[in-house]
């Protein structure tokens, strides 16, 4: 009995499209027109119906569009066979070939790659990690120690603990408040959750504009650009000095990375960026393994290193050798600012990437954000710090004021070719960070000025890479810190306002209710 | 046949535009098609001129792609020729797709068992087998048409998916590749492969065979009594029958030859390109053949030009897709538009022609055909007139 019910249901389901085709064909054949174009007409109707229903959200309008498309296809057929008296069979075949072609063509044009634009959580993590694990992990940590003493490392850890919570909130809100731009692409980031989430519209708009403006500035002159190329250039120079005994001027590696980034941003050679992003996870592993090997070889130094980190955290660091010493405040300041520079928690940059991830629920991406901070600061930064402190080189006068070269030189004391590993890591981290930040800031520009004016911005961005590579370390990182502050300020205010929303989303996710599931066109994601 | 005075000569003169304006129609159709397809190209945010350059010129700029154009033209030379023969006789064979697939099945079947034979015998067997299979697939609709006056458009068209199902059935049943388990037939024997014409190119003997087939078809249609009977039947079955042409035989013959040529096209693809039967053997060669035949004005040299042009377009469509980021389905859009524009223009021309002759429009053309046929019957062939139900009213 059940079998027959199923059979009947399946018959009806399969007969439905046939009924439409048959009724239409019977109608025209009664009038003496054999319409072989109905196959193509059904294709075109299916496409236009879907496209209109998708764009308007109304199935009724979709149905109307499909009907109009069918009428139009019939009109073409009529023009050819009735008005002109052309051969019916050939016209019908032509109509079918043409309409199927047009439907598939437009379908490709409008909808393909759409899935690709919503990236997987892992891809979002890679993008964010590629941008996050940057030279903050190599040069930044060295700078923190040089400025704030060993205690800075402790404050960096503290900062990371808070940072995990911040990043969780940022990524969650990023997904929840994302929008679909007029270009059809998803867009997200603090400017959207601030402006859409803060109840006072005027305040939200002002803070969002402030974020977008300083976000753009940071990428141009701060951590997103000049600080990166600076570290890359310096580790290269150090590597060539230790390996090849060759003094290379800073502008040589600077020019190299400028040209490479320029090829991607201006020449559109995406393969380079894709390769770099694939290499980053591998590079992190190589870097961490090298650092672990170093630590294993110098295991006897570790108790001293840890006691140094913890004792200096709450007391002023004494001047040792070339190290001029640091107050506790300097230690906190250096640790926190370098920590933020490195893991970018609270800065507002990472949610731009996290926000467009293809996840079921916003909080899901939040947990990915936590993992990102953990990898970046607790794992990678700590490795760098332990290596530098255990080498003792941080007290030597020669390395005061140099950051990337300190890490490189420190690791070279035990690991052969360490400077090459550091230089290569630094290069890859820096390269992917530059590309990642370029994307972040284009999104800021898009928010400020709409989807134009990308090319001039990219030209300036590329030139500044070269400038950054030859500038002095302290100037570059100081500028970066300052701009980061301006960028983080509106973001942190936004996070404070939206704490309730984060809690609500978290509860929703972990209780399994899924009321706020992230659907690209859910009420949570309107169009700008 | 020339030099006669009287009404026949006047009508001949008025028919003359047909001769010179066929290339004109083809060129105009291409121009109008490109104007129309500029719209989707602009939608894809590409420059139409750059797109046409990629489409038409860039495939001709390197040796490899030039040869690929001919490789792409090979199957549609066969189907275009097949369709042109049938259409010329007024037999609307929409089934070249299925007939090609049947030829491919035959080729794959014969190709697997002829390993011990010399290549020339093996290839002859495959071509003969493919031609027979294609003709056999065309036989049933043709019989239904001449015996019971059942519309061959519907029957030939509906047999296409059946042929595809037959291919799928073979590939998932007896011929599933025993090694890989893929739905692909075992590879044909080495002796059954059509030799390549040029080293390191996919261009194979099938291309030359296509040219020979088209040459024969051209000769028969243009220079023999049988060809004249076929054309006369196409112009006016009534007039031809009145003139003593055995229309049933002409239609059956045209249908079977058409099927056979399409079947050889299937052999050529199996033995020259794929070396086995696959589900994706034909991306609609049979339907593209209709475009080729119409664009070529149902005229064999025109079929060659149209097939090479569409081969160029096919190679260009895939490279333009990559170079300009235009979906490669644009190739299908151009094909469909081209076909519609061509039949539209042909209809326009026929209307003008009809108006320029005597009042009574279509009847004028019919009477011309009748005269032609009668003349032929007297001159060349004493075919006995007969009464037969196999022809339809024009315009039915």
Boltz contact constraints between the chains, C-beta under 6 A:
constraints:
  - contact:
      token1: [A, 80]
      token2: [B, 344]
      max_distance: 6.0
  - contact:
      token1: [A, 84]
      token2: [B, 344]
      max_distance: 6.0
  - contact:
      token1: [A, 84]
      token2: [B, 347]
      max_distance: 6.0
  - contact:
      token1: [A, 84]
      token2: [B, 348]
      max_distance: 6.0
  - contact:
      token1: [A, 85]
      token2: [B, 347]
      max_distance: 6.0
  - contact:
      token1: [A, 86]
      token2: [B, 343]
      max_distance: 6.0
  - contact:
      token1: [A, 86]
      token2: [B, 344]
      max_distance: 6.0
  - contact:
      token1: [A, 86]
      token2: [B, 347]
      max_distance: 6.0
  - contact:
      token1: [A, 87]
      token2: [B, 343]
      max_distance: 6.0
  - contact:
      token1: [A, 89]
      token2: [B, 92]
      max_distance: 6.0
  - contact:
      token1: [A, 89]
      token2: [B, 153]
      max_distance: 6.0
  - contact:
      token1: [A, 90]
      token2: [B, 294]
      max_distance: 6.0
  - contact:
      token1: [A, 90]
      token2: [B, 343]
      max_distance: 6.0
  - contact:
      token1: [A, 91]
      token2: [B, 343]
      max_distance: 6.0
  - contact:
      token1: [A, 93]
      token2: [B, 290]
      max_distance: 6.0
  - contact:
      token1: [A, 94]
      token2: [B, 336]
      max_distance: 6.0
  - contact:
      token1: [A, 94]
      token2: [B, 339]
      max_distance: 6.0
  - contact:
      token1: [A, 94]
      token2: [B, 340]
      max_distance: 6.0
  - contact:
      token1: [A, 97]
      token2: [B, 287]
      max_distance: 6.0
  - contact:
      token1: [A, 97]
      token2: [B, 332]
      max_distance: 6.0
  - contact:
      token1: [A, 97]
      token2: [B, 335]
      max_distance: 6.0
  - contact:
      token1: [A, 97]
      token2: [B, 336]
      max_distance: 6.0
  - contact:
      token1: [A, 98]
      token2: [B, 336]
      max_distance: 6.0
  - contact:
      token1: [A, 98]
      token2: [B, 337]
      max_distance: 6.0
  - contact:
      token1: [A, 101]
      token2: [B, 329]
      max_distance: 6.0
  - contact:
      token1: [A, 101]
      token2: [B, 332]
      max_distance: 6.0
  - contact:
      token1: [A, 101]
      token2: [B, 333]
      max_distance: 6.0
  - contact:
      token1: [A, 101]
      token2: [B, 336]
      max_distance: 6.0
  - contact:
      token1: [A, 102]
      token2: [B, 333]
      max_distance: 6.0
  - contact:
      token1: [A, 104]
      token2: [B, 329]
      max_distance: 6.0
  - contact:
      token1: [A, 105]
      token2: [B, 40]
      max_distance: 6.0
  - contact:
      token1: [A, 105]
      token2: [B, 327]
      max_distance: 6.0
  - contact:
      token1: [A, 105]
      token2: [B, 329]
      max_distance: 6.0
  - contact:
      token1: [A, 105]
      token2: [B, 330]
      max_distance: 6.0
  - contact:
      token1: [A, 105]
      token2: [B, 333]
      max_distance: 6.0
  - contact:
      token1: [A, 108]
      token2: [B, 327]
      max_distance: 6.0
  - contact:
      token1: [A, 109]
      token2: [B, 44]
      max_distance: 6.0
  - contact:
      token1: [A, 109]
      token2: [B, 327]
      max_distance: 6.0
